[in-house]
Structures are given as structure tokens and as C-alpha cells.
Amino acid sequence: MKAVLSVTFFTVIDRVLGFIFKIYLSRELGAVNMGVYQVALSIFFLLLTATTSGIPLIVSKLTAKYELERNPRESHSVVSAALIVGLGSAVLVCGATVLLRAPIGKLMASPESMVILFFMLPGVVFSGVYAAFRGNLWGKQKYTVMSVIEVIEQSARILLTVILFLIGLDKLKVTAVSLSASCAVTAVCCIACYFSGKGKMASPKGKIVPLIASSVPITFVRASSSIVNSVIALVVPMILVGMGHTNEQAMYIFGSSIGMALPLLYIPITVVGSLAYVMIPTLSSAYSSGNMDSARRQIETAIKFSVVVAAMFVPAFWALGKPIGQFVYDNADAGRFLSYSAWLLVPISVENIASSMLNSLDLEKRGFFNYMIGSAVLFGLIAAFCKNFSIEILSLGLGASLCVSSALDILSIRKRTGIKLGFITHIVVSSMLIIPAAFLTKTVFSLCGPMPLLFSIALAGIVGCVFMFVLSMVFGIIDLGIVFGRKNPKKALKSVAKNA
């Protein structure tokens, strides 16, 4: 709990800074340039995933093992091997991107996206460097240190971007350069923390091949998400252009929805991400030691928690999406997409926590297949409505994809651990409670007509969240007795089941 609170505290700061920065960028770049940037960013994340995603996890597991065995030399050897693998793969990936720039550029709806991607490539190299040291910090459970580094990274990027914008340099290129620079800052911070903690470089002999063998499957699994996002970034603008929109119009639609609105949905579930992050070593430890009762409790509680947190904010986004988009981005289209997509919060939250659990239970490959099945549903819907495509169809497809992959993840977890499915009641009841809470939120907002927009949004949103919280307590979804340790969990769960 302490780890979750610590990570959540700094993650909230990081997300708030990122949120403010996203608003600033959206207003400075505009929806069209945001679309151009978003396409390049999706390819950047794909390259980043292919380079580093499996390394930190494997290094963290090995570091935790060697720390327990009090064998620092082996831990140092793993870091050295990870540095060689990460840096080498980053250089290879960036080189391949440069060589294949012509075919990659043709897939993009805007030629500018390829130019912006080139300015992001140094960030891939710096990420290849810090992946090894980040994994070591993670294995030593230095969550606070890692969270502080993320805040420093975000702050450095914002500061650099604002300064270069004020100088008058090209804003799109500056946005890409600041991303690479922030990756460099993170690399320096991770290296400094590693050596200040008595870390050393040691011979990587005998560690490189096992590290590659262990990290490649994880990288392959995690790359699936980046590949799907990259395909969406390439296909959606192409479909819109094929329907008669100009390239600029297509980028405007894509930028206002995926670039502006969708990131807002991830802000309220920051605490779910923190829980998923901290659960990986704890759940993995319980599972590895054969303590299945502990593993089942962690899984069931985490899923219920994720549903409750997500459902709490759906009414506010559903009822206030349009005014939020208008206030934050000065873009009504972004607000409409936000309102239409508010329901995605629940499947996003469940998928987030369930996929992390699969990693802890050594079910990464199963998670990959589940995700790809969900992605097939997404692209199937896009293909079915290709001639009458709209951005709302994309929202529906994303939701269907997340629901399918989440359901398959939960079934896989149940098969491995034998968890009970009582949390399905929480999902159903919470989803039903969203409707009256959203109605009240919209009513309160309409009554605030002459008041400032920010005040109206804040008041209506708070009323909606509080009402949702109260309804959840009344219907037994939330039990404060368990939270504060004043109630026996087993008796409380029986009470909840009886009330349901």
C-alpha cells in the first residue's frame, strides 16, 4: 500500500505536468499538427518497445534474485549485459528506420511525420541506455527514485519546449527534439542513481545470450500494443482520405480525437497504473512461492478496485466531455469524442491491471494472443464500416477490443489461479450506477449556466464523482470497513454478495 501511494503521488504530479503540457502543445500546434505529431509518436513508441520493453523487466527480476542472494557482482554483470543489448538494439532499430525511410514515409498520410520521427530517433538510443539502469532500480524496489526521475524527465521536456517555442523555432521539430532531450535527461539520472548506490560495471560474460533469450519474448508480446497503435495511426487517416477528406482534414480529425481526447481518459486511472506497476513483483513472488491464496486475494481485490476507480469518473467525462474539450483544448470536436468514449474508462482500467497480472503469472504469451484477438475485433469493425467510417466507429472498435482482450485475460488468470468471478457483479452494478450519476452531473452543469466554465465543470464533476461514490457504498461496491481495517474481509465479502 505504501508503495502504491508513493508511486501514485509522483505519478499524479507527472500526469498533471503532462496534462498541462498536452494542453499547451495542442493550443500551440493545433489539431492538424497534433495529428502529424501523433502519427510520428506512434512509430516512435513502436521503435522504443522493440528496443527496450523486455530488458527492464528481466533485469528487475534478476536484480531482485541476486539482491536476495547477496551477490552484487552478478547483478552488476546483468546491468552491463543489458546496457550492451539495449544500446546495440537501439542503434540497429534506428539504422533500419533510416534505411527504410522511403517506404515508411509512404505509409504516412503526411510527409512531415517522417521528418518529425527522425528528430525523435536519438530518444530511442538514450532509452536503450537507461533501460538497463532502470531495471536495476526497479529490482531493488526503489519506486520513489524511479518516480522522481519521471517527474524530472517531464519537467525538463516542458522547460526546453517552452524556451525553444519562445525563441521562435519550428514548433513541430521542437516538440520532437524535446522528447529526445528528455530521454537523455532520464538516462543521465538513472546512471547517476545506479553509481551513487554503489553500482559498478562488471564483465557481461555469460549474461548477454540469456538476457536476449528472456527479453525477446516479452518484447515481442509488448510490441503488439505498439504495432496496433501504429497501424491505427496509419490506417485511420488513410481511410478518411479515401472517403474524400483532404490530408489536412484527416489529420485534424485524428489529432482532435486520438491526439487530444483519448489521453484525457488515462488521467483518472493513474492509481490503477501504479497498482499494476507495484503488483508485478508482489504477485510474482506469491505465485512463485505457491501462496495461491495470497495471489487470488491480490487479483480479485485489484480488479474490483480498478473497476470502482474507473467507474467513478465515467459520469463526469460522459456528461461534461464537450465543455471539457472546449475549455482544455478550445476544440469542440475533441470534447465530443471524449464524451462518446467515456465508457472506455472501465475496459481500459480492467485491461491495464489484467495484462500486468499475466506478466506476473508467466502468461505473457497468452496475454499476447488475447490482445491480438481483441485487436482483430477492432480492425474487423473498422473494415466492416470502412465505407461509412467515422471516428465514433474507432471508439466503438477500441471498446470492443478492450472488452474482448480483458475477458480473455481474466479467463486465463482464472485457469492459472482459480480466482472467483464475484467481481463481475461489481462491473455490472457499477456500470448501471453510471447512468443516474451522469444524469445528475449534466443537470448540475446546466444549472451553472451563467457561471465561469471552469467552475461549472469542476462543480458538476465533483458532484457526479461524489454521487457515484455514495451509490457505490449503498449498493455494497465500496466497503470502507475493509479499507480502514475495521471489518473482517471475508464477512464483508459475504455481506456484499448477499446485498448484490
LOVOZA-365913 format. One line per 3 residues: number of its first residue (from 1); their letters; for each residue x, y, z of C-alpha. Coordinates in pm, 1 decimal, m for minus. Layout:
BEGIN
NUM> A> X:Y:Z  ... .
// end
This chain:
BEGIN
1> MKA> 0.0:0.0:0.0  284.1:235.3:83.0  449.1:159.7:m249.5 .
4> VLS> 124.3:223.3:m438.9  68.3:554.1:m257.2  426.2:665.0:m318.6 .
7> VTF> 417.9:578.1:m687.5  70.6:729.5:m724.4  177.3:1057.1:m560.7 .
10> FTV> 463.9:1116.6:m800.9  273.0:971.8:m1095.7  m8.5:1219.7:m1032.3 .
13> IDR> 245.3:1501.8:m1038.5  390.9:1360.4:m1360.7  44.2:1321.4:m1517.1 .
16> VLG> m62.4:1672.4:m1413.1  252.2:1815.6:m1570.6  189.4:1601.7:m1879.1 .
19> FIF> m173.0:1712.3:m1889.5  m78.7:2078.9:m1875.1  190.3:2019.1:m2135.8 .
22> KIY> m59.1:1841.2:m2363.2  m294.5:2139.0:m2339.2  m7.5:2376.3:m2416.6 .
25> LSR> 107.5:2168.6:m2713.8  m244.3:2130.9:m2852.6  m304.2:2503.4:m2842.2 .
28> ELG> 38.6:2584.8:m2988.3  38.8:2318.9:m3261.5  m330.9:2297.3:m3347.8 .
31> AVN> m529.5:1984.3:m3431.3  m366.0:1929.0:m3772.2  m8.4:1939.7:m3643.5 .
34> MGV> m113.9:1731.8:m3343.0  m225.2:1467.4:m3590.8  112.1:1484.2:m3769.0 .
37> YQV> 291.4:1457.2:m3434.5  69.1:1172.4:m3313.2  147.1:960.7:m3621.1 .
40> ALS> 522.5:1007.9:m3570.1  486.6:942.3:m3196.7  309.5:610.1:m3254.6 .
43> IFF> 600.7:490.5:m3471.4  847.0:618.9:m3209.2  676.3:413.3:m2938.3 .
46> LLL> 689.1:109.0:m3163.9  1066.9:151.8:m3206.2  1101.6:213.2:m2832.7 .
49> TAT> 909.2:m101.9:m2747.7  1111.5:m309.6:m2991.4  1431.9:m180.6:m2833.4 .
52> TSG> 1378.8:m175.6:m2459.0  1046.0:m315.5:m2335.7  1168.5:m658.6:m2224.8 .
55> IPL> 1501.4:m550.3:m2074.0  1386.3:m362.1:m1758.3  1153.5:m644.0:m1652.9 .
58> IVS> 1418.1:m916.5:m1688.6  1687.1:m701.8:m1523.2  1449.3:m624.9:m1235.3 .
61> KLT> 1372.8:m993.8:m1175.7  1741.0:m1092.4:m1187.1  1839.9:m797.9:m967.9 .
64> AKY> 1580.8:m894.5:m706.9  1711.8:m1251.1:m715.9  2077.4:m1152.1:m675.0 .
67> ELE> 1992.7:m898.2:m404.8  1824.1:m1175.9:m209.9  2131.9:m1394.5:m260.2 .
70> RNP> 2359.7:m1100.7:m169.8  2552.7:m1141.8:m490.7  2612.1:m785.6:m619.4 .
73> RES> 2872.8:m892.6:m876.2  2616.5:m1095.8:m1070.5  2374.2:m804.3:m1051.0 .
76> HSV> 2640.0:m571.3:m1194.5  2709.0:m818.8:m1474.7  2341.1:m825.1:m1569.8 .
79> VSA> 2330.8:m443.5:m1589.3  2641.5:m440.0:m1810.9  2491.2:m702.9:m2039.8 .
82> ALI> 2161.9:m513.4:m2055.7  2345.4:m194.3:m2147.4  2517.1:m367.8:m2440.1 .
85> VGL> 2193.9:m530.5:m2559.5  1983.7:m215.7:m2518.7  2228.8:19.0:m2685.6 .
88> GSA> 2304.4:m226.5:m2966.1  1939.8:m293.7:m3045.5  1863.0:80.2:m3038.2 .
91> VLV> 2133.3:154.6:m3293.4  2012.3:m130.5:m3518.4  1648.8:m18.0:m3499.6 .
94> CGA> 1734.5:345.4:m3572.7  1960.3:241.3:m3860.9  1685.7:25.8:m4011.6 .
97> TVL> 1439.9:316.8:m3981.9  1675.0:546.6:m4171.8  1732.0:288.0:m4444.7 .
100> LRA> 1357.5:221.4:m4480.6  1256.8:587.7:m4460.5  1106.7:587.7:m4812.2 .
103> PIG> 854.3:301.0:m4767.1  773.0:410.0:m4410.8  714.1:766.4:m4531.3 .
106> KLM> 473.0:647.5:m4800.0  255.0:483.0:m4536.8  212.1:811.6:m4352.3 .
109> ASP> m65.6:1046.6:m4456.5  167.6:1344.2:m4405.9  534.4:1358.1:m4519.4 .
112> ESM> 608.9:1580.8:m4220.0  552.4:1288.3:m3986.1  863.5:1114.3:m4121.0 .
115> VIL> 1072.7:1427.6:m4065.4  946.9:1455.5:m3707.9  1025.7:1087.5:m3649.7 .
118> FFM> 1390.6:1147.6:m3744.4  1418.6:1408.9:m3468.2  1283.6:1151.0:m3221.6 .
121> LPG> 1533.5:876.0:m3308.2  1803.5:993.9:m3060.6  1544.2:933.6:m2789.0 .
124> VVF> 1538.9:564.7:m2885.2  1917.3:543.8:m2835.2  1905.8:718.7:m2496.6 .
127> SGV> 1621.5:486.0:m2393.3  1837.5:186.9:m2484.9  2093.4:320.0:m2238.4 .
130> YAA> 1865.6:389.1:m1943.3  1664.7:63.9:m1975.0  1941.2:m135.5:m1803.5 .
133> FRG> 1979.5:103.1:m1509.1  1602.6:147.1:m1474.6  1560.6:m229.3:m1444.4 .
136> NLW> 1818.3:m236.9:m1166.2  1635.7:33.6:m969.1  1307.6:m149.3:m1022.1 .
139> GKQ> 1455.5:m477.7:m896.7  1577.6:m301.4:m582.2  1220.0:m170.3:m535.2 .
142> KYT> 1333.4:191.6:m547.9  992.6:301.0:m670.3  1017.5:654.3:m531.8 .
145> VMS> 1351.2:717.9:m702.3  1212.7:599.8:m1035.9  900.4:810.5:m995.1 .
148> VIE> 1104.7:1121.3:m914.8  1314.1:1061.9:m1226.7  995.9:1051.7:m1436.0 .
151> VIE> 888.2:1386.9:m1290.2  1232.4:1531.7:m1368.9  1204.4:1399.3:m1724.9 .
154> QSA> 864.2:1560.4:m1775.7  975.3:1889.7:m1621.9  1289.3:1905.0:m1837.7 .
157> RIL> 1088.4:1846.2:m2152.7  832.3:2114.3:m2070.3  1100.0:2369.4:m1984.2 .
160> LTV> 1300.0:2303.1:m2301.3  990.3:2314.0:m2522.7  867.1:2644.2:m2381.3 .
163> ILF> 1211.9:2805.9:m2415.5  1255.4:2692.4:m2776.4  897.8:2796.6:m2862.6 .
166> LIG> 968.4:3144.0:m2723.6  1284.6:3165.9:m2932.8  1067.9:3110.7:m3239.9 .
169> LDK> 1194.9:2776.4:m3371.2  979.1:2534.9:m3572.1  724.4:2406.3:m3318.8 .
172> LKV> 676.7:2058.3:m3461.2  1051.0:1993.1:m3471.6  1098.8:2142.6:m3126.2 .
175> TAV> 834.0:1905.2:m2987.6  1026.4:1608.1:m3127.7  1367.7:1736.9:m3014.7 .
178> SLS> 1239.2:1796.3:m2660.7  1123.6:1433.5:m2647.4  1472.5:1309.5:m2734.1 .
181> ASC> 1629.6:1553.0:m2488.1  1403.4:1432.8:m2205.5  1512.0:1073.9:m2277.0 .
184> AVT> 1873.2:1189.7:m2242.6  1793.1:1351.7:m1906.2  1635.9:1025.6:m1786.7 .
187> AVC> 1943.5:828.8:m1895.0  2175.4:1061.4:m1702.1  1957.3:1044.5:m1388.2 .
190> CIA> 1933.9:663.3:m1396.3  2309.6:629.5:m1443.4  2377.0:871.2:m1155.7 .
193> CYF> 2139.8:683.4:m922.4  2294.9:349.7:m1015.8  2653.5:451.4:m943.2 .
196> SGK> 2560.7:652.1:m632.1  2403.7:331.6:m499.3  2740.3:153.7:m523.6 .
199> GKM> 2662.6:10.2:m864.2  2950.4:m91.0:m1089.8  3022.1:m216.0:m1438.5 .
202> ASP> 3126.1:m581.0:m1448.4  3204.3:m838.3:m1714.3  2884.1:m932.4:m1901.4 .
205> KGK> 3029.2:m1271.9:m1989.5  2761.5:m1540.0:m1987.5  2478.1:m1290.5:m1939.2 .
208> IVP> 2412.6:m1145.0:m2284.2  2264.7:m1450.5:m2456.5  2035.8:m1549.8:m2163.0 .
211> LIA> 1922.6:m1187.7:m2133.5  1831.6:m1172.4:m2502.8  1656.5:m1510.4:m2484.0 .
214> SSV> 1448.7:m1396.8:m2186.1  1369.1:m1043.1:m2303.2  1282.8:m1110.7:m2668.8 .
217> PIT> 953.3:m1294.2:m2596.9  844.1:m1014.3:m2361.0  946.0:m750.8:m2614.4 .
220> FVR> 753.2:m934.2:m2883.8  442.4:m953.7:m2664.0  456.6:m589.8:m2558.6 .
223> ASS> 533.6:m472.3:m2910.4  190.6:m594.7:m3016.9  27.0:m293.8:m2849.8 .
226> SIV> 264.5:m50.4:m3019.1  214.6:m222.6:m3354.8  m163.0:m192.0:m3325.8 .
229> NSV> m136.9:176.1:m3229.3  97.2:239.7:m3521.6  m138.4:63.1:m3763.0 .
232> IAL> m428.1:273.6:m3630.8  m221.0:589.6:m3679.1  m151.4:491.9:m4040.0 .
235> VVP> m482.3:332.6:m4139.9  m735.7:577.1:m3994.3  m603.2:886.3:m4179.5 .
238> MIL> m578.0:676.3:m4499.1  m944.3:570.4:m4467.7  m1052.1:928.4:m4403.6 .
241> VGM> m860.3:1047.4:m4710.5  m1016.0:765.8:m4913.9  m1360.9:890.3:m4809.1 .
244> GHT> m1288.4:1229.2:m4962.3  m1120.7:1422.1:m4682.4  m803.2:1613.1:m4756.3 .
247> NEQ> m481.4:1515.1:m4576.5  m521.2:1820.1:m4354.4  m879.6:1732.3:m4264.1 .
250> AMY> m782.7:1372.1:m4190.6  m501.7:1486.5:m3960.2  m740.0:1728.8:m3789.6 .
253> IFG> m990.5:1451.0:m3713.3  m720.5:1211.6:m3596.7  m540.4:1477.3:m3392.4 .
256> SSI> m852.0:1606.0:m3215.4  m966.3:1256.4:m3118.0  m663.6:1032.7:m3062.4 .
259> GMA> m413.3:1312.3:m3000.1  m627.3:1529.9:m2771.8  m929.9:1349.2:m2628.8 .
262> LPL> m809.3:993.6:m2571.0  m511.9:1085.4:m2343.8  m753.9:1255.1:m2103.8 .
265> LYI> m915.1:918.7:m2028.3  m590.9:784.5:m1884.2  m553.1:1060.7:m1624.3 .
268> PIT> m814.7:942.5:m1367.2  m683.0:584.0:m1362.3  m328.9:683.3:m1265.5 .
271> VVG> m369.3:496.5:m937.5  m464.4:179.7:m1130.9  m140.6:207.2:m1327.3 .
274> SLA> 52.8:247.2:m1002.3  m114.4:m60.3:m857.8  m33.3:m259.8:m1172.9 .
277> YVM> 328.8:m142.7:m1155.9  375.7:m240.0:m790.4  180.5:m567.2:m821.2 .
280> IPT> 422.9:m725.1:m1069.4  690.6:m820.9:m811.3  445.2:m889.1:m524.0 .
283> LSS> 208.2:m1109.1:m723.6  501.2:m1280.3:m894.2  650.2:m1357.7:m552.6 .
286> AYS> 322.2:m1501.5:m419.8  275.2:m1715.0:m729.9  635.9:m1838.2:m738.5 .
289> SGN> 624.2:m1938.3:m370.8  299.8:m2130.2:m423.7  94.4:m1899.8:m199.3 .
292> MDS> m216.1:m1917.9:m419.3  m450.0:m1781.2:m152.1  m247.3:m1458.9:m142.8 .
295> ARR> m229.1:m1446.4:m523.2  m606.7:m1490.0:m556.9  m676.3:m1219.2:m297.7 .
298> QIE> m445.8:m975.8:m473.7  m601.8:m1044.5:m812.9  m966.6:m1024.8:m705.4 .
301> TAI> m914.9:m711.9:m494.9  m713.7:m535.8:m766.9  m976.2:m597.1:m1036.5 .
304> KFS> m1258.1:m472.8:m811.3  m1052.0:m167.5:m719.6  m979.1:m92.4:m1085.0 .
307> VVV> m1347.7:m110.4:m1179.2  m1454.1:116.7:m892.4  m1189.5:380.8:m969.8 .
310> AAM> m1270.6:384.7:m1342.2  m1648.7:391.0:m1296.4  m1618.2:683.8:m1054.4 .
313> FVP> m1504.7:916.8:m1333.9  m1715.7:795.6:m1625.7  m2017.5:1018.3:m1542.6 .
316> AFW> m1803.0:1332.3:m1545.7  m1646.1:1256.9:m1885.1  m1974.3:1136.7:m2032.5 .
319> ALG> m2177.1:1439.2:m1923.5  m1903.4:1703.4:m1948.2  m1697.7:1582.9:m2244.1 .
322> KPI> m1791.7:1871.2:m2474.1  m1726.5:2154.8:m2225.6  m1403.5:1985.0:m2112.1 .
325> GQF> m1280.8:1971.1:m2472.7  m1379.7:2332.7:m2523.6  m1207.9:2451.4:m2206.5 .
328> VYD> m893.3:2239.4:m2225.6  m818.9:2241.2:m2597.4  m1060.0:2503.9:m2730.0 .
331> NAD> m1178.9:2224.4:m2957.8  m1541.6:2110.1:m2951.1  m1467.1:1805.6:m3170.5 .
334> AGR> m1220.2:1673.9:m2913.9  m1488.3:1719.2:m2648.3  m1747.6:1527.1:m2846.7 .
337> FLS> m1511.2:1234.4:m2891.3  m1425.4:1245.2:m2519.7  m1794.0:1230.0:m2423.7 .
340> YSA> m1864.8:947.3:m2667.9  m1563.6:749.0:m2546.7  m1609.5:799.8:m2170.0 .
343> WLL> m1727.5:440.6:m2122.9  m1386.5:317.8:m2237.2  m1251.0:403.7:m1891.5 .
346> VPI> m1378.8:76.3:m1743.0  m1234.8:m167.1:m2002.2  m911.7:37.4:m2020.3 .
349> SVE> m871.2:4.0:m1643.9  m950.9:m368.2:m1632.7  m723.9:m446.1:m1929.5 .
352> NIA> m442.6:m245.8:m1770.8  m446.2:m440.4:m1444.5  m523.5:m781.0:m1600.5 .
355> SSM> m237.1:m763.5:m1851.9  6.8:m679.8:m1570.2  m118.2:m983.0:m1378.0 .
358> LNS> m48.6:m1208.0:m1675.9  313.6:m1088.8:m1673.0  341.2:m1178.3:m1303.3 .
361> LDL> 192.2:m1522.9:m1364.5  430.4:m1607.1:m1651.2  146.2:m1580.9:m1903.1 .
364> EKR> 298.8:m1318.9:m2132.1  241.4:m1528.9:m2444.9  m120.5:m1591.5:m2350.7 .
367> GFF> m159.1:m1218.2:m2299.9  m18.0:m1157.8:m2645.9  m272.1:m1387.7:m2810.7 .
370> NYM> m555.6:m1234.4:m2608.0  m452.2:m886.8:m2714.3  m424.3:m986.0:m3078.9 .
373> IGS> m772.3:m1141.8:m3071.9  m906.3:m816.0:m2931.6  m717.7:m621.3:m3198.4 .
376> AVL> m870.4:m844.9:m3467.6  m1213.5:m738.5:m3340.9  m1106.2:m372.9:m3367.8 .
379> FGL> m981.2:m399.1:m3724.1  m1277.7:m616.3:m3818.5  m1514.4:m337.5:m3715.9 .
382> IAA> m1304.6:m78.6:m3899.0  m1313.4:m293.2:m4215.1  m1689.0:m354.5:m4181.4 .
385> FCK> m1760.7:19.5:m4165.4  m1479.9:123.7:m4398.8  m1714.5:290.3:m4650.0 .
388> NFS> m1906.9:474.1:m4379.0  m1623.6:520.0:m4133.7  m1632.7:781.7:m3860.1 .
391> IEI> m1416.5:847.0:m3557.3  m1703.8:714.8:m3340.8  m1658.6:376.7:m3510.2 .
394> LSL> m1297.4:382.2:m3393.3  m1414.9:445.7:m3035.5  m1660.9:155.1:m3059.0 .
397> GLG> m1388.1:m68.6:m3202.2  m1142.3:23.3:m2927.2  m1403.9:m55.1:m2663.5 .
400> ASL> m1495.1:m388.8:m2817.7  m1126.6:m478.2:m2849.1  m1053.9:m394.2:m2484.9 .
403> CVS> m1360.0:m584.2:m2361.0  m1267.2:m898.4:m2555.0  m899.5:m896.8:m2453.7 .
406> SAL> m988.0:m818.5:m2088.5  m1238.2:m1106.1:m2074.9  m983.0:m1345.6:m2223.3 .
409> DIL> m716.4:m1221.7:m1979.1  m944.9:m1284.5:m1683.4  m1030.6:m1633.2:m1807.8 .
412> SIR> m659.0:m1707.5:m1847.6  m591.0:m1582.4:m1494.4  m877.2:m1792.0:m1358.0 .
415> KRT> m743.6:m2103.2:m1528.4  m399.7:m2045.4:m1376.4  m503.2:m1941.3:m1023.1 .
418> GIK> m864.6:m2048.9:m970.2  m991.8:m1698.6:m885.0  m1362.8:m1645.6:m829.0 .
421> LGF> m1560.8:m1422.6:m1065.9  m1754.3:m1233.0:m799.0  m1608.4:m906.7:m927.9 .
424> ITH> m1832.4:m937.9:m1234.7  m2113.7:m821.8:m1006.0  m1909.0:m510.0:m930.2 .
427> IVV> m1863.5:m442.0:m1301.4  m2234.3:m481.9:m1382.0  m2362.7:m281.5:m1084.5 .
430> SSM> m2102.3:m5.3:m1129.7  m2193.4:24.0:m1497.7  m2562.6:61.9:m1409.8 .
433> LII> m2489.0:328.0:m1145.6  m2308.3:539.9:m1405.7  m2638.5:635.0:m1573.7 .
436> PAA> m2804.9:821.2:m1282.1  m2470.1:974.2:m1182.9  m2417.8:1107.0:m1536.6 .
439> FLT> m2772.5:1248.5:m1542.8  m2712.1:1433.8:m1214.1  m2375.3:1562.6:m1341.1 .
442> KTV> m2533.2:1704.5:m1655.7  m2819.1:1859.6:m1456.0  m2579.3:2034.3:m1216.4 .
445> FSL> m2375.5:2165.6:m1509.9  m2685.7:2304.6:m1682.3  m2784.8:2484.6:m1359.0 .
448> CGP> m2442.9:2654.6:m1352.8  m2515.3:2827.1:m1685.6  m2400.9:3186.3:m1610.2 .
451> MPL> m2100.7:3078.6:m1403.3  m1742.7:3054.8:m1538.8  m1687.5:2739.4:m1745.5 .
454> LFS> m1408.2:2604.9:m1523.2  m1619.5:2643.7:m1209.2  m1918.8:2476.8:m1374.8 .
457> IAL> m1709.5:2180.1:m1493.1  m1539.9:2140.5:m1154.7  m1862.5:2163.2:m951.6 .
460> AGI> m2060.3:1927.7:m1175.3  m1771.7:1681.4:m1197.8  m1719.7:1671.2:m821.2 .
463> VGC> m2093.8:1625.8:m758.2  m2102.5:1339.7:m1010.3  m1799.7:1162.2:m857.5 .
466> VFM> m1928.6:1203.9:m500.8  m2274.2:1078.4:m600.3  m2115.5:780.3:m772.9 .
469> FVL> m1913.2:710.4:m458.9  m2222.4:724.8:m237.9  m2418.8:496.7:m471.9 .
472> SMV> m2128.4:250.4:m470.4  m2137.2:239.9:m90.0  m2516.1:198.7:m81.9 .
475> FGI> m2503.7:m93.6:m323.7  m2211.7:m260.9:m147.0  m1948.5:m195.6:m415.5 .
478> IDL> m1729.6:1.8:m173.1  m1683.6:m101.0:189.3  m1487.3:150.0:398.2 .
481> GIV> m1466.9:m100.7:682.3  m1227.5:m313.5:476.9  m1026.4:m13.1:358.5 .
484> FGR> m953.2:104.6:713.5  m915.5:m246.4:855.3  m1215.9:m233.1:1086.8 .
487> KNP> m1400.5:m520.4:925.0  m1328.1:m882.8:855.1  m1279.2:m907.3:474.6 .
490> KKA> m1441.5:m1249.8:445.7  m1753.1:m1143.1:635.3  m1765.8:m819.4:440.6 .
493> LKS> m1744.2:m1003.1:109.4  m2027.9:m1233.6:214.1  m2230.8:m924.5:305.7 .
496> VAK> m2158.0:m765.3:m29.9  m2257.1:m1084.0:m213.0  m2579.4:m1103.8:m11.4 .
499> NA> m2665.7:m739.9:m87.4  m2589.0:m788.1:m455.4 .
// end
